[in-house]
Amino acid sequence: MHDNPYIEEALRVLPVGGYRSAIGAFWNAVVDDLRNKIIYRSLTMFNKEMEIGREINTYDDFQNYVNDD
């Protein structure tokens, strides 16, 4: 999570009262972290367990075919 642009954005908007924006940025940071962990640790298991209709191979596949739910 070091140098995560979403965390940096949240920390920039918090001091000026951008709470809604900060919540969204923190949410994006968590989703980004989970996607990266799945890609580097267990992409094969993810594809086996999830029924998305296609195989996920890249970060862009997550963005395009997997929702945050």
C-alpha positions as CSV (number, residue, x, y, z in Angstrom):
1,M,0.0,0.0,0.0
2,H,3.0,2.3,0.1
3,D,2.8,5.0,-2.6
4,N,-0.7,4.0,-3.4
5,P,-2.2,6.9,-5.4
6,Y,-5.7,6.3,-4.0
7,I,-4.4,6.6,-0.4
8,E,-2.5,9.7,-1.4
9,E,-5.6,11.2,-2.9
10,A,-7.6,10.5,0.2
11,L,-5.0,12.1,2.4
12,R,-5.0,15.2,0.2
13,V,-8.8,15.8,0.4
14,L,-9.4,14.9,4.1
15,P,-7.9,18.2,5.5
16,V,-10.2,20.3,3.3
17,G,-13.4,18.3,4.3
18,G,-13.6,16.1,1.3
19,Y,-15.0,13.2,3.3
20,R,-17.1,11.6,0.6
21,S,-14.2,11.8,-1.9
22,A,-11.8,10.3,0.8
23,I,-14.2,7.4,1.4
24,G,-14.3,6.6,-2.3
25,A,-10.5,6.9,-2.6
26,F,-10.0,4.5,0.4
27,W,-12.5,2.1,-1.2
28,N,-10.6,2.2,-4.5
29,A,-7.4,1.5,-2.6
30,V,-8.8,-1.6,-0.9
31,V,-10.2,-2.9,-4.2
32,D,-6.9,-2.2,-5.9
33,D,-5.0,-4.0,-3.2
34,L,-7.4,-7.1,-3.4
35,R,-7.1,-7.3,-7.2
36,N,-3.3,-7.2,-7.0
37,K,-3.2,-9.8,-4.3
38,I,-5.4,-12.1,-6.3
39,I,-3.3,-11.6,-9.4
40,Y,0.0,-12.3,-7.6
41,R,-1.1,-15.0,-5.2
42,S,-4.2,-17.0,-6.4
43,L,-5.4,-16.1,-9.9
44,T,-5.9,-19.7,-10.8
45,M,-8.0,-20.3,-7.7
46,F,-10.0,-17.1,-8.4
47,N,-10.8,-18.3,-11.9
48,K,-11.8,-21.7,-10.7
49,E,-14.1,-20.4,-8.0
50,M,-15.8,-17.4,-9.7
51,E,-18.3,-17.8,-12.4
52,I,-17.8,-14.7,-14.5
53,G,-18.1,-16.2,-17.9
54,R,-14.5,-15.6,-18.9
55,E,-11.1,-16.1,-17.4
56,I,-9.4,-13.2,-15.7
57,N,-5.7,-12.9,-16.6
58,T,-4.8,-9.2,-16.1
59,Y,-5.6,-6.2,-13.9
60,D,-7.6,-4.7,-16.8
61,D,-9.7,-7.9,-16.9
62,F,-10.7,-7.2,-13.3
63,Q,-11.6,-3.6,-14.2
64,N,-13.6,-4.6,-17.2
65,Y,-15.4,-7.8,-16.1
66,V,-15.4,-8.1,-12.3
67,N,-17.5,-5.7,-10.2
68,D,-16.7,-4.6,-6.6
69,D,-19.5,-6.7,-5.2
